[in-house]
């Protein structure tokens, strides 16, 4: 084997995003034991920082030692028991993964679906909840990464409460990019990821659980399906005044990176981060539209950090992505599921949400499409993006 030297890419796909150099430097700090008293102090700081990012006072707020998919599984395996009915909202790929988790935990999913590219209809959810009085949980994706749609988390959580259901919320793409207000929404179990708007590498999943959710875990009739993700065991490691019960060897250096990213986030300001993502989104959209390209999602439902761009007629979308990667070192994403071959997914997340990235992406995309004789307008995208910021 030889030393691996990865190419220097600009990551503008659905994740991971560019890792900030300060985070990269933090990852290289000396490794210490995961029960070292200094490390325990840092653990508490991470928990407090995540509470601020989630906008919650939940005591059980911490990072799962695995990617966002493990955060999702932690929520479902702890809260779903065999035979439980769970109402699952699906308007993209990740709502489908929620359904899969319900089934694997022995639950019975009841689906509320919407066309990919459209938000979930809260009125339809309400009707399903009325018709399903045995439902224990309402699960939905806040920021659907496969489509670029934002679902109405506040109203969906309110519906869950009104029908005596727990809520499980996917905030993997939304955390630090758009408002996530766990206490205001009265959400019960929320999971996120570090590799998107937090500017960290993949590998950790911040989660937060309400007291109501934790009580549900404590009174389960059956063992949690996963030993590693059992909150009853994890509580002993992440709680306590300096005396942690050994559960697993935490990814020490990855947690250094998350800690540094939180320090940076609060230096910028959480609301300022939300504003930056929105401003960069407006600049990108202005450039794309000046080129003659269209977005999949209506403006009122668009995520600023994930932009689904319709592929012009006659264009080989994979060839465009390959050209961007090989000639310009820029990564954008392909469509998933029902949108495969129909959209590109351009991410503006965390350290990637910068004007320099937007200008580079617009210029490379315009050059590539023009070389393929795609039906676009040339020479206007960059000035339109700058004008949108002004």
C-alpha positions as CSV (number, residue, x, y, z in Angstrom):
1,X,0.0,0.0,0.0
2,X,1.1,3.6,-0.7
3,X,0.2,6.8,1.1
4,X,-3.2,8.1,-0.1
5,X,-3.3,11.7,-1.2
6,X,-6.9,12.8,-2.0
7,X,-7.5,15.5,-4.6
8,X,-8.4,19.0,-3.5
9,X,-12.1,19.3,-4.3
10,X,-14.7,22.0,-3.9
11,X,-17.7,20.1,-2.4
12,X,-21.0,21.5,-3.6
13,X,-23.1,18.4,-3.6
14,X,-25.6,17.1,-1.0
15,X,-22.8,16.4,1.5
16,X,-20.3,16.2,2.7
17,X,-19.5,19.9,2.5
18,X,-16.1,21.5,2.6
19,X,-14.4,21.0,6.0
20,X,-13.1,24.3,7.4
21,X,-9.3,24.4,7.8
22,X,-9.7,25.1,11.6
23,X,-11.7,21.9,11.9
24,X,-9.1,19.9,9.9
25,X,-6.4,21.3,12.2
26,X,-8.5,20.3,15.3
27,X,-8.7,16.7,14.0
28,X,-4.9,16.5,14.2
29,X,-4.6,17.4,17.9
30,X,-3.1,14.8,20.2
31,X,-5.4,11.9,21.0
32,X,-6.3,11.5,24.7
33,X,-8.4,8.8,26.4
34,X,-12.1,9.0,26.1
35,X,-12.4,9.0,29.9
36,X,-9.7,11.5,30.5
37,X,-11.0,14.3,32.8
38,X,-10.0,16.9,30.2
39,X,-11.9,15.1,27.5
40,X,-15.0,14.9,29.8
41,X,-14.9,18.7,30.2
42,X,-14.9,19.0,26.4
43,X,-17.8,16.5,26.2
44,X,-19.9,18.8,28.4
45,X,-19.0,21.8,26.3
46,X,-20.1,20.0,23.1
47,X,-23.4,19.1,24.8
48,X,-24.0,22.7,25.8
49,X,-23.0,23.9,22.3
50,X,-25.4,21.4,20.6
51,X,-28.2,22.6,22.9
52,X,-27.7,26.1,21.5
53,X,-27.7,24.8,17.9
54,X,-30.8,22.8,18.5
55,X,-32.4,25.7,20.4
56,X,-33.2,23.4,23.4
57,X,-32.7,22.8,27.1
58,X,-32.9,19.0,26.7
59,X,-30.5,17.3,29.0
60,X,-30.1,14.4,26.6
61,X,-28.4,16.3,23.8
62,X,-25.1,14.7,22.5
63,X,-23.4,13.4,19.4
64,X,-23.9,9.7,18.4
65,X,-20.5,8.2,17.5
66,X,-21.6,7.4,13.9
67,X,-23.0,9.3,10.9
68,X,-26.5,10.8,10.6
69,X,-28.0,7.5,9.6
70,X,-27.1,6.2,13.0
71,X,-28.8,9.2,14.6
72,X,-31.9,8.3,12.7
73,X,-31.7,4.6,13.8
74,X,-31.1,5.7,17.4
75,X,-34.4,7.6,17.4
76,X,-36.4,4.7,15.9
77,X,-34.9,1.8,17.7
78,X,-35.4,3.5,21.1
79,X,-38.9,4.8,20.5
80,X,-40.5,2.1,18.4
81,X,-41.5,-1.2,19.8
82,X,-42.9,-4.2,17.9
83,X,-46.5,-3.5,17.0
84,X,-46.3,0.3,17.3
85,X,-48.0,2.4,14.7
86,X,-45.9,5.2,13.2
87,X,-47.2,7.8,10.8
88,X,-44.3,8.6,8.4
89,X,-44.2,11.5,6.0
90,X,-42.4,10.9,2.7
91,X,-41.7,13.4,-0.1
92,X,-38.2,12.2,-0.9
93,X,-35.6,9.5,-0.3
94,X,-35.1,10.0,3.4
95,X,-38.7,9.7,4.3
96,X,-38.4,6.2,2.8
97,X,-35.5,5.4,5.1
98,X,-37.7,6.4,8.0
99,X,-40.2,3.9,6.8
100,X,-37.5,1.2,6.6
101,X,-36.4,1.9,10.2
102,X,-40.0,1.6,11.5
103,X,-40.4,-1.8,9.8
104,X,-37.0,-3.1,11.0
105,X,-38.0,-2.1,14.6
106,X,-41.2,-4.1,14.3
107,X,-43.5,-1.2,13.9
108,X,-46.3,-0.6,11.4
109,X,-45.8,2.5,9.2
110,X,-48.7,4.5,7.9
111,X,-47.5,6.7,5.0
112,X,-48.4,10.3,4.1
113,X,-46.8,11.0,0.8
114,X,-46.3,14.0,-1.5
115,X,-44.8,14.4,-4.9
116,X,-41.0,14.7,-4.8
117,X,-40.2,18.4,-5.0
118,X,-43.4,19.4,-3.0
119,X,-43.7,19.9,0.7
120,X,-45.8,17.6,2.9
121,X,-49.5,18.8,3.2
122,X,-50.1,19.3,6.9
123,X,-53.9,19.0,6.4
124,X,-53.4,15.6,5.0
125,X,-51.2,14.6,7.9
126,X,-54.0,15.8,10.3
127,X,-56.6,13.7,8.5
128,X,-54.3,10.6,8.7
129,X,-53.7,11.2,12.4
130,X,-57.4,11.5,13.0
131,X,-58.0,8.2,11.2
132,X,-55.2,6.5,13.1
133,X,-55.8,7.1,16.8
134,X,-53.4,4.3,17.7
135,X,-50.5,6.1,16.3
136,X,-47.6,6.5,18.7
137,X,-45.2,8.6,16.6
138,X,-45.2,11.1,13.7
139,X,-41.9,11.1,11.8
140,X,-40.8,13.5,9.1
141,X,-37.8,15.0,7.4
142,X,-37.4,18.7,8.0
143,X,-34.9,19.4,5.2
144,X,-35.3,16.7,2.4
145,X,-31.8,16.4,0.9
146,X,-33.0,14.4,-2.1
147,X,-35.2,17.3,-3.3
148,X,-34.3,20.5,-1.7
149,X,-37.7,20.9,0.0
150,X,-38.3,22.3,3.5
151,X,-41.2,20.7,5.4
152,X,-43.1,22.7,8.0
153,X,-41.6,21.3,11.1
154,X,-43.4,23.6,13.5
155,X,-46.9,22.7,12.3
156,X,-46.0,19.0,12.0
157,X,-44.7,18.8,15.6
158,X,-47.9,20.7,16.7
159,X,-50.0,18.1,15.0
160,X,-48.1,15.3,16.8
161,X,-48.7,16.9,20.1
162,X,-52.4,17.5,19.4
163,X,-52.8,13.8,18.6
164,X,-50.7,12.6,21.6
165,X,-47.9,11.4,19.4
166,X,-44.1,11.7,19.8
167,X,-42.3,13.4,16.9
168,X,-39.1,12.2,15.2
169,X,-37.5,14.9,13.1
170,X,-34.7,14.5,10.6
171,X,-32.6,17.7,10.8
172,X,-29.4,16.3,9.1
173,X,-29.3,19.0,6.4
174,X,-31.1,21.7,8.3
175,X,-29.0,22.1,11.4
176,X,-27.0,25.4,11.4
177,X,-28.3,26.2,7.9
178,X,-31.9,27.1,8.6
179,X,-33.7,27.6,12.0
180,X,-34.1,24.4,14.0
181,X,-36.1,25.3,17.2
182,X,-36.6,22.1,19.1
183,X,-38.2,23.6,22.3
184,X,-40.3,26.1,20.4
185,X,-41.6,23.2,18.2
186,X,-41.9,20.8,21.2
187,X,-40.1,18.2,19.1
188,X,-39.3,14.9,20.9
189,X,-36.5,13.3,19.0
190,X,-34.3,15.1,16.5
191,X,-31.2,13.9,14.8
192,X,-28.7,15.7,12.6
193,X,-25.3,15.3,11.0
194,X,-21.9,17.1,11.2
195,X,-20.9,16.8,7.5
196,X,-23.2,19.5,6.1
197,X,-23.8,23.0,7.6
198,X,-21.5,22.3,10.6
199,X,-18.5,22.1,8.2
200,X,-17.2,18.9,9.8
201,X,-16.2,15.5,8.3
202,X,-19.0,12.9,8.3
203,X,-19.0,10.5,11.2
204,X,-21.0,12.0,14.1
205,X,-24.7,12.5,14.5
206,X,-25.9,15.2,17.0
207,X,-29.2,14.1,18.6
208,X,-31.6,15.6,21.2
209,X,-34.4,13.9,23.1
210,X,-37.2,15.5,25.1
211,X,-38.0,14.3,28.6
212,X,-41.2,12.8,27.2
213,X,-39.1,10.7,24.7
214,X,-36.8,9.5,27.4
215,X,-39.6,8.5,29.6
216,X,-40.9,6.4,26.7
217,X,-37.6,4.7,26.5
218,X,-37.5,3.9,30.2
219,X,-40.9,2.2,30.2
220,X,-40.4,0.1,27.2
221,X,-41.7,-3.5,27.4
222,X,-39.0,-4.9,25.2
223,X,-35.2,-4.3,25.0
224,X,-34.0,-1.7,22.6
225,X,-33.1,-3.5,19.3
226,X,-29.6,-2.1,19.2
227,X,-27.1,-2.4,22.1
228,X,-24.8,0.3,20.7
229,X,-27.7,2.8,20.3
230,X,-29.6,2.0,23.5
231,X,-30.2,5.4,25.2
232,X,-30.5,3.6,28.6
233,X,-26.8,2.8,28.2
234,X,-25.7,5.9,26.4
235,X,-27.2,8.1,29.2
236,X,-24.6,6.7,31.6
237,X,-21.7,7.7,29.3
238,X,-22.9,11.2,28.4
239,X,-24.5,12.2,31.7
240,X,-23.1,12.6,35.2
241,X,-20.8,15.0,37.0
242,X,-17.4,13.8,35.7
243,X,-18.2,10.1,36.5
244,X,-19.1,8.5,33.2
245,X,-19.9,4.8,32.8
246,X,-17.8,3.2,30.0
247,X,-20.0,2.3,27.1
248,X,-17.8,2.6,24.0
249,X,-14.6,4.2,22.9
250,X,-15.7,7.6,21.6
251,X,-14.1,9.0,18.4
252,X,-11.9,11.4,20.3
253,X,-10.4,13.4,17.4
254,X,-13.7,13.6,15.5
255,X,-15.2,15.2,18.6
256,X,-12.3,17.7,18.6
257,X,-13.5,18.7,15.2
258,X,-17.1,19.1,16.2
259,X,-16.0,21.2,19.2
260,X,-14.0,23.5,17.0
261,X,-16.9,23.8,14.5
262,X,-19.2,24.8,17.3
263,X,-16.7,27.4,18.5
264,X,-16.6,28.8,15.0
265,X,-20.4,28.8,14.6
266,X,-20.9,30.8,17.8
267,X,-18.1,33.2,16.7
268,X,-20.2,33.9,13.5
269,X,-23.5,33.7,15.4
270,X,-26.2,31.1,14.8
271,X,-28.6,33.5,13.2
272,X,-25.8,35.0,11.1
273,X,-25.1,31.5,9.8
274,X,-28.8,31.1,8.8
275,X,-28.6,34.5,7.0
276,X,-25.4,33.6,5.2
277,X,-26.9,30.4,3.8
278,X,-29.9,32.3,2.6
279,X,-27.8,35.1,1.0
280,X,-25.6,32.6,-0.8
281,X,-28.7,30.7,-2.0
282,X,-30.1,33.9,-3.5
283,X,-26.9,34.6,-5.3
284,X,-26.7,31.0,-6.7
285,X,-30.3,31.1,-7.8
286,X,-29.8,34.4,-9.6
287,X,-26.9,33.1,-11.5
288,X,-28.6,29.9,-12.5
289,X,-31.7,31.7,-13.6
290,X,-29.6,34.2,-15.6
291,X,-28.2,31.1,-17.4
292,X,-31.8,30.0,-18.2
293,X,-31.8,27.1,-15.7
294,X,-34.8,26.3,-13.5
295,X,-35.1,25.0,-10.0
296,X,-37.4,22.1,-9.1
297,X,-38.8,23.5,-5.9
298,X,-41.2,26.5,-5.6
299,X,-39.4,29.5,-3.9
300,X,-41.5,29.3,-0.7
301,X,-40.5,25.7,0.0
302,X,-36.8,25.9,-1.1
303,X,-33.9,25.0,1.1
304,X,-31.1,27.5,0.8
305,X,-28.5,24.9,1.4
306,X,-29.6,22.3,-1.1
307,X,-30.7,23.4,-4.6
308,X,-32.3,21.0,-7.0
309,X,-31.6,22.3,-10.6
310,X,-33.6,21.0,-13.5
311,X,-31.4,19.5,-16.3
312,X,-31.9,21.1,-19.7
313,X,-33.4,19.0,-22.5
314,X,-30.9,16.8,-24.3
315,X,-28.1,17.2,-21.7
316,X,-26.2,14.2,-20.4
317,X,-26.3,15.1,-16.7
318,X,-23.6,12.5,-15.7
319,X,-21.3,13.9,-18.3
320,X,-21.7,17.4,-16.9
321,X,-20.9,16.2,-13.4
322,X,-17.9,14.2,-14.6
323,X,-16.6,17.3,-16.5
324,X,-17.0,19.5,-13.4
325,X,-15.1,17.0,-11.3
326,X,-12.3,16.3,-13.7
327,X,-11.7,19.7,-15.2
328,X,-12.7,22.0,-12.3
329,X,-12.5,19.8,-9.2
330,X,-16.0,20.8,-8.3
331,X,-18.5,18.1,-7.0
332,X,-22.2,18.5,-7.4
333,X,-24.8,15.8,-6.8
334,X,-27.0,13.7,-9.0
335,X,-30.7,13.2,-8.5
336,X,-32.0,10.3,-6.4
337,X,-34.9,7.9,-6.8
338,X,-37.7,9.6,-8.8
339,X,-35.4,12.5,-9.6
340,X,-32.6,10.4,-11.0
341,X,-31.5,11.9,-14.4
342,X,-33.8,14.9,-13.9
343,X,-31.9,17.2,-11.5
344,X,-28.5,18.2,-10.2
345,X,-28.3,18.8,-6.5
346,X,-26.0,21.8,-5.7
347,X,-25.2,22.2,-2.1
348,X,-24.4,25.4,-0.2
349,X,-23.6,24.1,3.2
350,X,-21.3,25.3,6.0
351,X,-17.9,26.3,4.7
352,X,-19.1,25.6,1.1
353,X,-21.6,28.4,1.4
354,X,-19.2,31.1,0.1
355,X,-19.3,33.5,-2.8
356,X,-16.0,32.2,-4.2
357,X,-17.5,28.7,-4.5
358,X,-20.7,30.0,-6.1
359,X,-18.7,32.0,-8.7
360,X,-16.5,29.0,-9.5
361,X,-19.5,26.7,-9.8
362,X,-21.5,29.0,-12.0
363,X,-18.5,29.6,-14.3
364,X,-17.6,26.0,-14.6
365,X,-21.3,25.0,-15.2
366,X,-21.7,27.6,-17.8
367,X,-18.5,26.7,-19.7
368,X,-19.4,23.0,-19.6
369,X,-23.0,23.4,-20.7
370,X,-21.9,25.8,-23.5
371,X,-19.3,23.3,-24.7
372,X,-22.1,20.7,-24.9
373,X,-24.3,23.2,-26.9
374,X,-27.0,23.1,-24.2
375,X,-29.8,25.7,-24.5
376,X,-28.5,28.3,-22.0
377,X,-27.7,32.0,-22.0
378,X,-24.0,32.8,-21.5
379,X,-22.1,35.7,-20.1
380,X,-24.7,36.8,-17.5
381,X,-24.6,34.3,-14.6
382,X,-21.7,35.8,-12.6
383,X,-22.9,39.4,-12.7
384,X,-26.4,38.3,-11.7
385,X,-25.0,36.4,-8.7
386,X,-23.1,39.5,-7.6
387,X,-26.1,41.8,-8.2
388,X,-28.2,39.5,-6.0
389,X,-25.8,40.0,-3.1
390,X,-25.8,43.8,-3.6
